[in-house]
Amino acid sequence: MKQKNWQEIKSMSDKELIAKLGEIEEKYYKLKFRNSTAPVKNPLEIRELRKTIARVKTLLAEQKKGK
């Protein structure tokens, strides 16, 4: 993940993070389904999306703990 994107995600509010998480998860599942039917051009994108989902979930947990 590019540093600029990571800084943007870290500065988001809870509601924005939840919306972003839903968007990323939807993209991940669609890409994973497409990959099961026919190989995608860039399979590393699946891994990167999975890591981004984990990062966003971690941020949400940290923000919950902080409150």
The first five atom37 places (N, CA, C, CB, O) and aatype in JSON, in Angstrom:
{
  "aatype": [12, 11, 5, 11, 2, 17, 5, 6, 9, 11, 15, 12, 15, 3, 11, 6, 10, 9, 0, 11, 10, 7, 6, 9, 6, 6, 11, 18, 18, 11, 10, 11, 13, 1, 2, 15, 16, 0, 14, 19, 11, 2, 14, 10, 6, 9, 1, 6, 10, 1, 11, 16, 9, 0, 1, 19, 11, 16, 10, 10, 0, 6, 5, 11, 11, 7, 11],
  "atom_mask": [
    [1, 1, 1, 1, 1],
    [1, 1, 1, 1, 1],
    [1, 1, 1, 1, 1],
    [1, 1, 1, 1, 1],
    [1, 1, 1, 1, 1],
    [1, 1, 1, 1, 1],
    [1, 1, 1, 1, 1],
    [1, 1, 1, 1, 1],
    [1, 1, 1, 1, 1],
    [1, 1, 1, 1, 1],
    [1, 1, 1, 1, 1],
    [1, 1, 1, 1, 1],
    [1, 1, 1, 1, 1],
    [1, 1, 1, 1, 1],
    [1, 1, 1, 1, 1],
    [1, 1, 1, 1, 1],
    [1, 1, 1, 1, 1],
    [1, 1, 1, 1, 1],
    [1, 1, 1, 1, 1],
    [1, 1, 1, 1, 1],
    [1, 1, 1, 1, 1],
    [1, 1, 1, 0, 1],
    [1, 1, 1, 1, 1],
    [1, 1, 1, 1, 1],
    [1, 1, 1, 1, 1],
    [1, 1, 1, 1, 1],
    [1, 1, 1, 1, 1],
    [1, 1, 1, 1, 1],
    [1, 1, 1, 1, 1],
    [1, 1, 1, 1, 1],
    [1, 1, 1, 1, 1],
    [1, 1, 1, 1, 1],
    [1, 1, 1, 1, 1],
    [1, 1, 1, 1, 1],
    [1, 1, 1, 1, 1],
    [1, 1, 1, 1, 1],
    [1, 1, 1, 1, 1],
    [1, 1, 1, 1, 1],
    [1, 1, 1, 1, 1],
    [1, 1, 1, 1, 1],
    [1, 1, 1, 1, 1],
    [1, 1, 1, 1, 1],
    [1, 1, 1, 1, 1],
    [1, 1, 1, 1, 1],
    [1, 1, 1, 1, 1],
    [1, 1, 1, 1, 1],
    [1, 1, 1, 1, 1],
    [1, 1, 1, 1, 1],
    [1, 1, 1, 1, 1],
    [1, 1, 1, 1, 1],
    [1, 1, 1, 1, 1],
    [1, 1, 1, 1, 1],
    [1, 1, 1, 1, 1],
    [1, 1, 1, 1, 1],
    [1, 1, 1, 1, 1],
    [1, 1, 1, 1, 1],
    [1, 1, 1, 1, 1],
    [1, 1, 1, 1, 1],
    [1, 1, 1, 1, 1],
    [1, 1, 1, 1, 1],
    [1, 1, 1, 1, 1],
    [1, 1, 1, 1, 1],
    [1, 1, 1, 1, 1],
    [1, 1, 1, 1, 1],
    [1, 1, 1, 1, 1],
    [1, 1, 1, 0, 1],
    [1, 1, 1, 1, 1]
  ],
  "atom_positions": [
    [[0.85, -1.17, 0.0], [0.0, 0.0, 0.0], [0.89, 1.23, 0.0], [-0.96, 0.0, 1.22], [1.86, 1.31, 0.75]],
    [[0.56, 2.17, -0.83], [1.34, 3.39, -0.9], [1.18, 4.19, 0.39], [0.93, 4.22, -2.12], [0.11, 4.19, 1.01]],
    [[2.25, 4.86, 0.77], [2.25, 5.62, 2.01], [1.16, 6.69, 2.01], [3.62, 6.27, 2.22], [0.55, 6.95, 3.05]],
    [[0.92, 7.31, 0.86], [-0.09, 8.37, 0.78], [-1.48, 7.8, 1.09], [-0.07, 9.04, -0.62], [-2.25, 8.4, 1.83]],
    [[-1.8, 6.64, 0.51], [-3.1, 6.02, 0.76], [-3.24, 5.64, 2.23], [-3.28, 4.78, -0.12], [-4.31, 5.8, 2.82]],
    [[-2.17, 5.14, 2.82], [-2.21, 4.73, 4.21], [-2.48, 5.94, 5.12], [-0.9, 4.04, 4.61], [-3.24, 5.83, 6.08]],
    [[-1.86, 7.07, 4.82], [-2.09, 8.27, 5.62], [-3.53, 8.75, 5.49], [-1.12, 9.38, 5.2], [-4.11, 9.24, 6.46]],
    [[-4.1, 8.62, 4.3], [-5.5, 9.0, 4.09], [-6.41, 8.1, 4.92], [-5.87, 8.91, 2.59], [-7.35, 8.58, 5.56]],
    [[-6.14, 6.81, 4.91], [-6.98, 5.86, 5.65], [-6.87, 6.12, 7.15], [-6.58, 4.41, 5.32], [-7.87, 6.05, 7.86]],
    [[-5.67, 6.41, 7.64], [-5.48, 6.65, 9.08], [-6.22, 7.9, 9.54], [-3.99, 6.79, 9.39], [-6.6, 8.0, 10.71]],
    [[-6.42, 8.86, 8.64], [-7.06, 10.11, 9.05], [-8.59, 10.06, 8.93], [-6.52, 11.25, 8.23], [-9.25, 11.06, 9.23]],
    [[-9.16, 8.94, 8.5], [-10.6, 8.83, 8.32], [-11.32, 8.63, 9.66], [-10.93, 7.67, 7.37], [-10.73, 8.15, 10.63]],
    [[-12.59, 9.01, 9.67], [-13.41, 8.81, 10.86], [-13.94, 7.37, 10.86], [-14.58, 9.84, 10.92], [-13.73, 6.62, 9.91]],
    [[-14.62, 7.0, 11.95], [-15.17, 5.65, 12.06], [-16.14, 5.32, 10.93], [-15.88, 5.48, 13.4], [-16.05, 4.25, 10.32]],
    [[-17.04, 6.23, 10.66], [-18.05, 5.99, 9.62], [-17.4, 5.85, 8.25], [-19.08, 7.12, 9.6], [-17.78, 5.0, 7.45]],
    [[-16.41, 6.69, 7.99], [-15.71, 6.61, 6.71], [-14.94, 5.29, 6.59], [-14.75, 7.79, 6.56], [-14.91, 4.69, 5.52]],
    [[-14.33, 4.86, 7.69], [-13.6, 3.59, 7.68], [-14.53, 2.41, 7.43], [-12.86, 3.4, 9.01], [-14.18, 1.49, 6.69]],
    [[-15.7, 2.43, 8.04], [-16.66, 1.35, 7.84], [-17.12, 1.31, 6.39], [-17.87, 1.51, 8.79], [-17.25, 0.24, 5.8]],
    [[-17.37, 2.49, 5.82], [-17.77, 2.56, 4.41], [-16.64, 2.06, 3.5], [-18.17, 4.0, 4.03], [-16.88, 1.32, 2.55]],
    [[-15.43, 2.48, 3.79], [-14.27, 2.06, 3.01], [-14.06, 0.56, 3.11], [-13.0, 2.8, 3.47], [-13.73, -0.1, 2.13]],
    [[-14.26, 0.01, 4.31], [-14.12, -1.43, 4.53], [-15.13, -2.2, 3.69], [-14.3, -1.77, 6.01], [-14.78, -3.2, 3.07]],
    [[-16.36, -1.74, 3.67], [-17.39, -2.4, 2.85], [-17.03, -2.37, 1.38], [0.0, 0.0, 0.0], [-17.23, -3.35, 0.66]],
    [[-16.52, -1.24, 0.93], [-16.13, -1.07, -0.47], [-14.97, -2.02, -0.84], [-15.73, 0.4, -0.74], [-14.99, -2.67, -1.88]],
    [[-13.98, -2.07, 0.03], [-12.81, -2.92, -0.24], [-13.19, -4.39, -0.19], [-11.69, -2.64, 0.77], [-12.74, -5.17, -1.03]],
    [[-14.03, -4.78, 0.79], [-14.44, -6.18, 0.89], [-15.23, -6.61, -0.34], [-15.28, -6.4, 2.15], [-15.06, -7.73, -0.83]],
    [[-16.1, -5.73, -0.84], [-16.87, -6.05, -2.03], [-15.95, -6.25, -3.23], [-17.9, -4.93, -2.32], [-16.12, -7.19, -4.01]],
    [[-14.98, -5.37, -3.37], [-14.02, -5.49, -4.46], [-13.21, -6.78, -4.34], [-13.07, -4.27, -4.49], [-12.93, -7.45, -5.33]],
    [[-12.83, -7.13, -3.11], [-12.06, -8.35, -2.84], [-12.86, -9.6, -3.24], [-11.68, -8.43, -1.35], [-12.33, -10.48, -3.92]],
    [[-14.11, -9.67, -2.83], [-14.92, -10.85, -3.13], [-15.19, -10.99, -4.62], [-16.23, -10.81, -2.36], [-15.21, -12.09, -5.16]],
    [[-15.41, -9.86, -5.3], [-15.63, -9.9, -6.75], [-14.37, -10.38, -7.46], [-16.04, -8.51, -7.27], [-14.44, -11.2, -8.38]],
    [[-13.23, -9.87, -7.04], [-11.96, -10.26, -7.66], [-11.65, -11.72, -7.38], [-10.83, -9.37, -7.15], [-11.17, -12.44, -8.25]],
    [[-11.94, -12.16, -6.17], [-11.71, -13.56, -5.81], [-12.6, -14.49, -6.63], [-11.95, -13.77, -4.3], [-12.16, -15.55, -7.06]],
    [[-13.84, -14.09, -6.84], [-14.77, -14.89, -7.64], [-14.3, -14.95, -9.09], [-16.2, -14.31, -7.56], [-14.31, -16.01, -9.71]],
    [[-13.9, -13.79, -9.63], [-13.4, -13.76, -11.01], [-12.17, -14.64, -11.16], [-13.07, -12.33, -11.43], [-11.99, -15.3, -12.19]],
    [[-11.33, -14.65, -10.15], [-10.11, -15.45, -10.19], [-10.43, -16.94, -10.18], [-9.2, -15.1, -9.02], [-9.69, -17.73, -10.76]],
    [[-11.5, -17.34, -9.53], [-11.86, -18.75, -9.49], [-12.41, -19.24, -10.82], [-12.89, -18.99, -8.39], [-12.29, -20.42, -11.15]],
    [[-13.01, -18.34, -11.6], [-13.55, -18.73, -12.9], [-12.48, -18.65, -13.99], [-14.74, -17.85, -13.28], [-12.4, -19.53, -14.84]],
    [[-11.68, -17.61, -13.95], [-10.59, -17.44, -14.91], [-9.49, -16.62, -14.24], [-11.1, -16.73, -16.24], [-9.79, -15.67, -13.52]],
    [[-8.24, -16.98, -14.45], [-7.15, -16.25, -13.77], [-7.16, -14.76, -14.09], [-5.8, -16.86, -14.17], [-7.34, -14.35, -15.24]],
    [[-6.96, -13.96, -13.06], [-6.89, -12.51, -13.25], [-5.47, -12.14, -13.69], [-7.28, -11.75, -11.95], [-4.53, -12.91, -13.51]],
    [[-5.34, -10.95, -14.28], [-4.04, -10.53, -14.79], [-3.03, -10.31, -13.67], [-4.18, -9.27, -15.6], [-1.85, -10.63, -13.81]],
    [[-3.51, -9.74, -12.55], [-2.61, -9.43, -11.45], [-3.1, -10.11, -10.17], [-2.5, -7.9, -11.24], [-3.87, -9.51, -9.42]],
    [[-2.67, -11.34, -9.9], [-3.14, -12.04, -8.71], [-2.65, -11.42, -7.39], [-2.72, -13.47, -8.78], [-3.21, -11.69, -6.33]],
    [[-1.6, -10.61, -7.47], [-1.1, -9.96, -6.25], [-2.09, -8.92, -5.72], [0.25, -9.3, -6.52], [-2.02, -8.54, -4.55]],
    [[-2.99, -8.47, -6.57], [-4.0, -7.51, -6.14], [-4.9, -8.12, -5.08], [-4.84, -7.04, -7.35], [-5.35, -7.43, -4.17]],
    [[-5.17, -9.43, -5.19], [-6.0, -10.12, -4.2], [-5.32, -10.06, -2.84], [-6.25, -11.6, -4.62], [-5.96, -9.77, -1.83]],
    [[-4.03, -10.33, -2.81], [-3.28, -10.31, -1.56], [-3.26, -8.9, -0.97], [-1.84, -10.8, -1.79], [-3.43, -8.73, 0.24]],
    [[-3.05, -7.91, -1.82], [-3.0, -6.53, -1.35], [-4.35, -6.08, -0.77], [-2.59, -5.6, -2.49], [-4.38, -5.37, 0.24]],
    [[-5.45, -6.49, -1.41], [-6.77, -6.15, -0.88], [-7.0, -6.8, 0.48], [-7.87, -6.58, -1.86], [-7.55, -6.19, 1.39]],
    [[-6.58, -8.05, 0.61], [-6.74, -8.76, 1.88], [-5.96, -8.06, 2.99], [-6.27, -10.23, 1.74], [-6.45, -7.94, 4.11]],
    [[-4.76, -7.6, 2.68], [-3.96, -6.88, 3.67], [-4.58, -5.53, 4.02], [-2.54, -6.68, 3.14], [-4.54, -5.11, 5.18]],
    [[-5.14, -4.86, 3.04], [-5.79, -3.57, 3.28], [-7.0, -3.75, 4.18], [-6.21, -2.91, 1.94], [-7.25, -2.93, 5.07]],
    [[-7.76, -4.82, 3.96], [-8.92, -5.12, 4.81], [-8.45, -5.31, 6.25], [-9.66, -6.4, 4.32], [-9.06, -4.79, 7.18]],
    [[-7.37, -6.04, 6.43], [-6.84, -6.27, 7.78], [-6.38, -4.97, 8.42], [-5.67, -7.27, 7.74], [-6.6, -4.75, 9.61]],
    [[-5.76, -4.1, 7.64], [-5.3, -2.82, 8.18], [-6.46, -1.95, 8.64], [-4.47, -2.07, 7.13], [-6.41, -1.33, 9.7]],
    [[-7.51, -1.9, 7.83], [-8.67, -1.08, 8.17], [-9.36, -1.65, 9.42], [-9.67, -1.02, 6.99], [-9.77, -0.89, 10.3]],
    [[-9.48, -2.96, 9.5], [-10.1, -3.57, 10.68], [-9.26, -3.3, 11.92], [-10.26, -5.09, 10.48], [-9.81, -3.08, 13.0]],
    [[-7.94, -3.31, 11.79], [-7.06, -3.01, 12.9], [-7.25, -1.56, 13.36], [-5.6, -3.26, 12.52], [-7.32, -1.29, 14.56]],
    [[-7.33, -0.64, 12.41], [-7.57, 0.77, 12.76], [-8.88, 0.95, 13.49], [-7.55, 1.65, 11.51], [-8.96, 1.69, 14.47]],
    [[-9.94, 0.26, 13.01], [-11.23, 0.35, 13.68], [-11.15, -0.17, 15.12], [-12.29, -0.44, 12.9], [-11.72, 0.44, 16.03]],
    [[-10.45, -1.27, 15.32], [-10.3, -1.82, 16.66], [-9.51, -0.87, 17.56], [-9.61, -3.19, 16.61], [-9.86, -0.69, 18.72]],
    [[-8.46, -0.27, 17.03], [-7.66, 0.68, 17.81], [-8.47, 1.91, 18.19], [-6.42, 1.1, 17.02], [-8.37, 2.41, 19.31]],
    [[-9.28, 2.38, 17.25], [-10.11, 3.56, 17.55], [-11.18, 3.23, 18.59], [-10.78, 4.08, 16.27], [-11.51, 4.06, 19.42]],
    [[-11.7, 2.02, 18.53], [-12.69, 1.61, 19.54], [-12.06, 1.53, 20.92], [-13.3, 0.24, 19.17], [-12.65, 1.96, 21.91]],
    [[-10.85, 0.99, 20.98], [-10.15, 0.88, 22.24], [-9.82, 2.25, 22.83], [-8.88, 0.07, 22.06], [-9.88, 2.45, 24.04]],
    [[-9.46, 3.18, 21.94], [-9.08, 4.51, 22.38], [-10.21, 5.32, 22.95], [0.0, 0.0, 0.0], [-9.98, 6.25, 23.72]],
    [[-11.44, 4.99, 22.58], [-12.59, 5.79, 23.04], [-13.06, 5.37, 24.38], [-13.72, 5.68, 22.08], [-14.02, 5.94, 24.9]]
  ]
}
